[in-house]
Each structure stands twice: as structure tokens, then as C-alpha cells.
């Protein structure tokens, strides 16, 4: 029995796109890692850059295995590709379940990560500059308790004249940790949607790989008969 050429090249292009997506994730992650303008506060509360780098590398390796396995009709590479996708799919499902179960712990986790910066007035100048930049962007003040986190409330905690959402000169009373948590929750739906799409692609990739794997096996058996 001959190998279905359409299926073979479909799996090849599927994995080529998979490999390219890994390259993009890796490139963006490295850029964020070395970017000098990163905010030390948000990096501490949302430390996902190293994880993204690892994910990018893993996707590139898996995509390479799938491409080579499909174009060379190599059963060993296809089997490794299938197993890798299966493991990542299981981890993705486990991470989703864990995230749903521990959703209420996100706030405590973020606060625990950034409480070490208190009191804010005693921090190095670069940390204070990062925090003031964050306060201006998110319209918040302090990290955990609000304005009381500062010995002397900085100007970045005050509403400026160009902001129409508050009265100029008033002090923001929302802690920045609350704003960070709100941002995380706001983007969680997008993350879940992307994870769901990746899971569907993984299932399709596993099906294609296993069908091609079986076809190559039947062809090899027929050739030796």
C-alpha cells in the first residue's frame, strides 16, 4: 500500500508552521528577556519569560521532528513526534485544570511576590522609577496596601490634568497589585482561547502522524512480503 502523498505533505506543512511559530515565540521571548526597558516590578510578579523561551525551543524541536518524519517517511521520527505532542497535550490539559482550580490563589501569589519591595521608599532608585512608571500607566499607587506603602507619596500617584477619569490632584487609592491581577484576569480569556486552538492543532497533528505512521508500516510490510 502506497503512502498518501496528500497526507504526507499536509503533515509536513503543518509542522513547518508549527516550527515557525516556535521560532516566533522564541524570538519574542529572547527580545523581552534582554530588553533593557523591562519593568522590574512586573517581571517579578509575572515571571513567564523563561517559560516562553522553553516553550519556543520545545515547539521548534517537535516541529523539526514532524517535518523530517513526514518528508522522509521516517517512522521513528513520526513516533517521537506523536509522543511529544501527546505529552504536551496532557500537560496543557493538566495546566488548564490546575489554573481553574487555583484561580482564587492568583491574588495571594502576586502579593507574595511583590511584598518584598516594602517599604517602597527604601528601595533603590531604579526600582522606584519602575514603580512610578507603573503607577502612571495603571493609575494606581503603592503595591499592596495603597498610598500607605510610601513614606512620601510621589507625584506619579496623583491624577494629572490630562486624565478625564479622575479629578486632577487626587491620589489613586488602588494598589498596583490589584491592577496587575485585573490585567492578568483580563488576558486570561485570550490565553485560554490560544491554548484551546493549540490543543485542537495538536490533536490534528497526532491523528495525521499516526495515520502516516501506519501507512508507512503497511508499505514497508508489503515491500518485504
C-alpha positions in Angstrom: 0.0 0.0 0.0 1.4 3.4 -1.0 1.7 6.3 1.3 -0.9 9.0 0.8 1.1 11.9 -0.7 -1.5 14.5 0.2 -1.5 13.4 3.9 2.3 13.4 3.8 2.7 16.9 2.6 -0.2 18.2 4.7 1.6 16.9 7.8 4.9 18.5 6.5 3.4 21.9 6.1 1.5 21.6 9.4 4.8 21.0 11.2 6.5 23.7 9.2 4.0 26.2 10.5 4.4 24.6 14.0 8.2 25.1 13.7 7.8 28.7 12.6 5.5 29.5 15.5 8.2 28.2 17.8 10.8 30.4 16.2 8.5 33.4 16.7 7.8 32.6 20.3 11.5 32.1 21.0 12.5 35.3 19.2 9.9 37.4 21.0 10.8 35.8 24.4 14.5 36.5 24.0 13.8 40.1 22.9 11.7 40.6 26.1 14.4 38.9 28.2 17.2 41.2 27.0 15.0 44.4 26.6 16.5 47.0 29.0 13.2 48.7 29.4 11.6 45.8 31.2 9.9 46.8 34.5 11.4 45.0 37.4 8.1 45.1 39.3 6.0 43.3 36.6 8.9 40.9 35.8 8.8 39.8 39.4 5.0 39.4 39.6 4.6 37.8 36.2 7.8 35.7 35.6 6.8 34.0 32.4 9.6 34.9 30.0 11.8 31.9 30.8 8.8 29.6 30.4 8.1 31.1 27.0 11.7 30.6 25.9 11.4 26.9 26.9 8.1 26.5 25.1 9.6 28.1 21.9 12.5 25.7 21.9 10.3 22.7 22.5 7.9 23.6 19.7 10.8 24.1 17.3 12.2 20.6 18.2 8.8 19.0 17.8 8.1 20.8 14.5 11.5 19.7 13.2 10.8 16.0 14.1 7.4 16.2 12.4 8.8 17.8 9.2 11.6 15.3 8.9 9.5 12.4 9.8 6.8 13.3 7.2 9.1 14.2 4.3 11.5 11.3 4.8 8.7 8.8 5.8 10.7 8.0 9.0 8.5 6.0 11.4 10.9 6.6 14.3 10.7 10.4 14.0 6.9 10.3 13.5 6.5 8.2 16.6 8.7 10.6 18.6 6.6 13.5 17.2 3.4 11.8 18.2 4.6 11.0 21.8 5.9 14.6 22.2 2.6 16.1 21.1 0.7 13.7 23.4 2.9 14.6 26.4 2.5 18.3 25.8 -1.3 17.9 25.2 -1.6 16.1 28.6 0.5 18.9 30.3 -1.7 21.5 28.6 -4.8 19.9 29.9 -3.3 19.5 33.4 -2.2 23.1 33.4 -5.7 24.2 32.5 -7.3 22.2 35.2 -4.7 23.4 37.8 -5.3 27.0 36.7 -9.0 26.7 37.1 -8.7 25.1 40.5 -6.2 27.6 41.9 -7.7 30.7 40.2 -8.5 32.2 43.6 -4.9 31.9 44.7 -3.6 34.2 42.0 -4.1 37.4 44.1 -2.2 35.9 47.1 0.6 34.7 44.8 1.2 38.1 43.2 1.1 39.9 46.5 3.6 37.5 48.0 6.0 38.1 45.1 6.0 41.8 45.4 5.7 42.3 49.2 9.5 42.1 49.4 9.6 45.6 47.9 8.0 47.1 51.0 8.7 49.8 52.3 8.9 51.4 48.8 10.7 54.5 49.9 13.7 52.3 50.9 14.1 50.7 47.5 17.0 51.6 45.1 16.3 54.4 42.7 15.9 52.2 39.6 13.1 50.2 41.4 11.3 53.3 42.5 11.5 54.6 38.9 10.0 51.4 37.6 7.2 51.6 40.1 6.4 55.2 39.4 6.2 54.4 35.7 3.8 51.5 36.6 1.7 53.8 38.7 1.3 56.4 35.9 0.4 53.7 33.4 -2.0 51.7 35.6 -3.4 54.7 37.6 -2.6 53.1 40.9 -0.5 53.9 44.0 1.7 51.6 46.1 1.9 47.9 45.7 0.0 46.0 48.4 -1.7 48.5 50.7 -2.1 51.6 48.5 -0.6 55.0 49.2 0.5 54.0 52.7 3.2 51.8 51.1 5.1 55.1 50.5 6.7 57.2 53.3 6.1 60.2 51.0 3.5 59.8 48.2 5.2 60.6 44.8 3.6 62.7 42.1 3.0 59.6 40.0 0.3 58.7 42.4 -1.6 61.8 41.6 -4.2 62.3 38.8 -2.8 64.7 36.2 -4.8 67.4 34.4 -4.9 65.4 31.1 -6.8 62.5 32.7 -10.5 62.8 32.4 -11.3 59.7 34.5 -10.4 61.4 37.8 -10.1 64.8 39.5 -6.7 66.4 38.9 -4.5 66.3 42.0 -6.4 63.4 43.7 -4.3 60.4 44.8 -5.0 57.0 43.4 -6.1 54.7 46.2 -6.0 51.4 44.3 -2.8 49.3 44.9 -0.8 48.3 41.8 -1.1 44.6 42.7 -4.8 44.8 42.2 -4.3 46.4 38.8 -1.8 43.7 37.8 -4.2 41.0 38.9 -7.0 42.7 36.8 -4.7 42.7 33.8 -3.9 39.0 34.2 -7.6 38.1 34.5 -8.5 40.3 31.5 -6.0 38.5 29.3 -6.8 35.0 30.7 -9.6 34.5 28.2 -7.2 35.2 25.3 -4.7 32.8 26.8 -7.4 30.1 27.2 -8.5 30.6 23.6 -5.0 30.3 22.3 -4.4 27.2 24.4 -7.7 25.6 23.1 -6.6 26.3 19.5 -3.2 24.8 20.1 -4.9 21.7 21.7 -7.0 21.2 18.5 -3.9 21.6 16.3 -2.1 19.0 18.5 -5.0 16.5 18.1 -5.0 17.0 14.3 -1.2 16.6 14.2 -1.3 13.4 16.3 -4.0 11.9 14.0 -2.1 12.8 10.8 1.1 11.5 12.3 -0.4 8.2 13.4 -2.2 7.6 10.1 1.0 8.3 8.2 2.9 6.1 10.6 0.6 3.2 9.9 0.6 3.7 6.2 4.4 3.7 6.1 4.4 0.5 8.2 2.0 -1.2 5.8 4.1 -0.1 2.8 7.2 -1.5 4.4 5.5 -4.8 5.2 4.2 -5.0 1.6 7.7 -4.4 0.2 9.2 -7.2 2.3 6.4 -9.7 1.5 
